[in-house]
């Protein structure tokens, strides 16, 4: 091993042991379930974000988001088990590709025309986040098992 490899290895080992995240290396770390959700990774004009939902749910959220933002979309590939893709026209031209990574892991890739459109792509991601149904675990409270009494019972 060279000195450079040893230093990089020690840096990574130290950051993992202390619990620090190495955000610069996220694009190189393989996807592991929901731990990747929430990060938008930009590389040039292309961004990607992962959702821990099935392909149909994410495609519906993307379509609904485009409608809410009043984007004129042309569907290139309708919803299938492999994903969907569309292109937006008008002031903010973008290509949106939704692909299936695993059973409940979906990747949304937005390719923008100019770097100035990056903010609008971020807005689209936030709108998709709002339109994806929230998974809420319903935990019964302690009072759910107590029979309710009325005033006539007293």
Secondary structure, DSSP 8 states (H G I E B T S, - for coil): --HHHHHHHHHHHHHHHHT---GGGGGGS---GGGGTT-EEEETTEEEEEESS-HHHHHHHHHHHHHHTT-EEEEEE---SSEEEEEEESSS-EEEEEEEEETTEEEEEEEESSGGGHHHHHHHHHHHHHHS---------GGGGS----GGG-
